């Protein structure tokens, strides 16, 4: 499942929950508005956490690839230096 679909699902769920909360609210309007605001903040915090986890995952993958490329380049450079040294000895 793509992250775009997950994001849209979260937004749609939050909007649906807010709408149903307003329609079937047993409390006064001021309490309902406070509750909606609190839940909206909770959803936003969850969304931020999910985004940070996604970003951390990408960052870790990028660092891993960077390290692998660096190691590969160092190995190839070492081989080239050895070939150059052997060629100079001839």
Backbone bond lengths (Angstrom), bond angles and torsions (degrees), N, CA, C in turn:
res aa  C-N    CA-C-N  psi(-1)  N-CA   C-N-CA  omega(-1)  CA-C   N-CA-C  phi
1 X - - - 1.446 - - 1.530 107.41 -
2 X 1.309 116.64 132.75 1.452 119.77 -177.93 1.533 110.54 -76.31
3 X 1.312 114.20 155.29 1.464 118.53 -179.00 1.521 111.23 -67.09
4 X 1.344 117.08 -26.62 1.463 120.25 177.10 1.515 111.43 -64.44
5 X 1.337 116.71 -40.76 1.454 120.23 179.08 1.526 110.68 -68.10
6 X 1.325 116.56 -38.07 1.465 120.67 178.32 1.520 109.43 -63.42
7 X 1.325 116.53 -44.61 1.459 121.65 -179.89 1.527 110.50 -60.60
8 X 1.331 116.89 -46.95 1.460 120.16 179.05 1.526 111.17 -63.91
9 X 1.331 117.02 -36.93 1.456 120.62 177.17 1.517 112.14 -62.96
10 X 1.326 115.73 -41.87 1.474 120.14 178.81 1.522 110.23 -64.27
11 X 1.325 116.88 -44.76 1.465 120.71 -179.70 1.529 110.24 -63.88
12 X 1.339 117.19 -45.38 1.465 120.57 179.91 1.529 110.70 -63.09
13 X 1.319 116.95 -40.73 1.463 120.37 178.52 1.518 112.05 -63.77
14 X 1.308 115.90 -41.46 1.464 119.73 179.29 1.524 111.01 -65.11
15 X 1.322 116.73 -43.40 1.465 120.45 179.91 1.521 110.75 -65.21
16 X 1.322 117.24 -42.94 1.462 121.09 179.01 1.526 110.79 -63.37
17 X 1.312 116.34 -44.03 1.456 120.33 178.42 1.519 112.32 -61.52
18 X 1.312 116.55 -41.95 1.463 120.35 179.25 1.526 110.87 -64.97
19 X 1.324 116.10 -43.83 1.466 120.09 -179.87 1.529 111.09 -63.36
20 X 1.309 117.09 -46.73 1.463 119.98 179.32 1.528 111.06 -65.20
21 X 1.319 116.35 -35.56 1.463 119.70 177.80 1.511 111.99 -62.86
22 X 1.312 116.19 -38.22 1.467 120.25 179.07 1.531 110.41 -70.48
23 X 1.320 115.57 -43.52 1.468 119.55 -176.50 1.526 113.34 -66.48
24 X 1.312 116.88 -38.26 1.456 120.37 -174.66 1.522 113.06 -110.55
25 X 1.293 117.13 23.12 1.458 121.57 -176.01 1.529 111.02 -69.98
26 X 1.340 116.37 123.77 1.466 119.39 177.23 1.526 112.24 -85.52
27 X 1.324 117.37 -8.99 1.465 120.92 -175.24 1.530 110.42 -98.48
28 X 1.341 114.98 172.97 1.456 121.16 176.63 1.525 109.33 -64.85
29 X 1.308 116.50 161.84 1.454 122.76 -178.15 1.522 113.35 -59.13
30 X 1.337 116.96 -41.43 1.470 119.63 -178.27 1.531 110.83 -65.68
31 X 1.336 116.22 -40.41 1.468 119.33 178.19 1.523 110.67 -67.60
32 X 1.320 115.33 -39.40 1.465 119.45 179.61 1.525 110.29 -63.85
33 X 1.334 116.85 -43.18 1.467 120.08 179.49 1.528 111.16 -62.79
34 X 1.337 116.57 -40.57 1.468 119.89 177.47 1.532 110.68 -63.23
35 X 1.331 115.40 -42.11 1.462 120.28 179.86 1.537 110.40 -64.13
36 X 1.319 116.30 -42.60 1.470 120.28 178.65 1.528 110.08 -63.42
37 X 1.324 115.88 -42.96 1.468 119.56 178.82 1.521 110.61 -61.29
38 X 1.320 116.86 -44.54 1.467 121.27 179.00 1.527 111.38 -61.09
39 X 1.323 116.00 -46.31 1.464 119.76 179.94 1.522 111.08 -65.40
40 X 1.312 116.65 -38.79 1.469 120.11 176.69 1.518 110.97 -60.73
41 X 1.325 116.09 -42.26 1.464 120.11 177.59 1.528 110.80 -64.71
42 X 1.338 116.11 -39.41 1.469 119.96 177.61 1.527 110.85 -62.35
43 X 1.340 116.32 -45.44 1.466 120.06 178.32 1.523 111.02 -61.66
44 X 1.327 115.93 -40.90 1.458 120.35 179.49 1.528 110.64 -64.08
45 X 1.328 116.63 -42.13 1.464 120.44 177.52 1.526 111.14 -62.24
46 X 1.337 117.19 -42.34 1.462 120.47 177.89 1.525 110.96 -63.41
47 X 1.327 115.84 -40.36 1.459 120.48 178.92 1.524 110.71 -64.95
48 X 1.324 116.54 -41.33 1.468 120.46 177.45 1.531 110.58 -63.06
49 X 1.324 116.75 -42.99 1.463 120.63 178.82 1.521 110.93 -61.88
50 X 1.328 116.61 -43.68 1.467 120.36 178.92 1.519 110.74 -62.99
51 X 1.322 116.68 -41.92 1.460 120.42 179.11 1.524 110.74 -64.76
52 X 1.322 117.32 -41.30 1.463 120.46 178.65 1.527 111.13 -64.06
53 X 1.342 116.89 -39.52 1.459 119.81 177.12 1.523 110.79 -63.75
54 X 1.323 116.37 -42.37 1.460 121.06 178.16 1.526 110.06 -62.48
55 X 1.309 116.86 -44.97 1.462 121.76 179.53 1.526 111.18 -64.24
56 X 1.330 117.16 -41.44 1.466 120.86 177.00 1.524 111.08 -62.24
57 X 1.330 116.60 -40.44 1.456 120.54 177.71 1.519 111.65 -61.50
58 X 1.342 116.18 -45.18 1.457 119.86 177.70 1.522 111.07 -63.26
59 X 1.317 116.36 -42.28 1.461 120.76 -179.56 1.529 110.52 -62.07
60 X 1.322 116.71 -43.66 1.464 120.21 178.99 1.518 111.35 -63.34
61 X 1.324 117.25 -41.77 1.458 120.67 179.00 1.520 111.04 -64.63
62 X 1.308 116.87 -41.92 1.465 121.06 179.27 1.523 110.04 -63.55
63 X 1.324 116.96 -43.83 1.472 120.24 178.55 1.522 111.12 -62.78
64 X 1.314 117.29 -39.66 1.462 120.89 179.21 1.524 110.59 -63.61
65 X 1.324 116.49 -46.13 1.467 120.09 178.65 1.524 110.06 -63.80
66 X 1.308 117.05 -40.77 1.469 121.60 179.13 1.529 110.27 -60.16
67 X 1.332 116.71 -44.86 1.466 120.99 178.90 1.527 111.33 -64.36
68 X 1.340 116.40 -41.78 1.458 119.83 179.83 1.522 111.52 -64.58
69 X 1.326 117.01 -41.95 1.470 121.04 178.54 1.523 109.79 -65.46
70 X 1.305 117.13 -40.76 1.461 121.12 179.27 1.527 110.68 -63.61
71 X 1.330 116.75 -44.48 1.466 120.57 177.84 1.524 111.08 -61.99
72 X 1.319 116.85 -43.60 1.463 121.53 179.18 1.526 110.54 -61.65
73 X 1.339 116.12 -44.70 1.460 120.51 179.65 1.528 110.87 -64.10
74 X 1.321 117.49 -40.07 1.460 120.64 178.33 1.521 111.40 -63.37
75 X 1.322 117.52 -40.19 1.467 121.08 178.59 1.517 110.43 -64.39
76 X 1.326 116.16 -45.41 1.474 119.80 -179.77 1.520 110.89 -66.50
77 X 1.304 118.04 -38.18 1.458 121.43 178.29 1.522 110.11 -64.96
78 X 1.341 116.23 -40.34 1.460 120.03 177.71 1.524 111.15 -61.92
79 X 1.324 117.13 -40.80 1.458 120.89 178.43 1.528 110.76 -65.71
80 X 1.337 116.21 -41.08 1.464 119.78 178.57 1.533 111.34 -64.04
81 X 1.310 116.25 -40.70 1.461 119.83 178.65 1.525 110.88 -64.53
82 X 1.323 116.41 -38.04 1.456 120.50 178.30 1.528 110.28 -65.91
83 X 1.326 116.75 -43.48 1.464 120.77 178.60 1.523 109.68 -62.79
84 X 1.329 116.92 -42.84 1.462 121.60 179.59 1.541 110.09 -62.17
85 X 1.314 116.51 -43.21 1.469 121.21 179.82 1.531 110.05 -64.95
86 X 1.336 117.26 -43.80 1.461 120.87 178.27 1.529 110.71 -63.51
87 X 1.334 117.36 -37.79 1.452 120.64 -179.06 1.525 110.33 -68.39
88 X 1.312 118.49 -35.82 1.452 121.81 179.42 1.513 111.44 -69.47
89 X 1.326 116.50 -28.48 1.462 120.09 179.60 1.529 111.38 -74.35
90 X 1.298 118.23 -21.50 1.468 121.61 179.06 1.470 108.22 -74.38
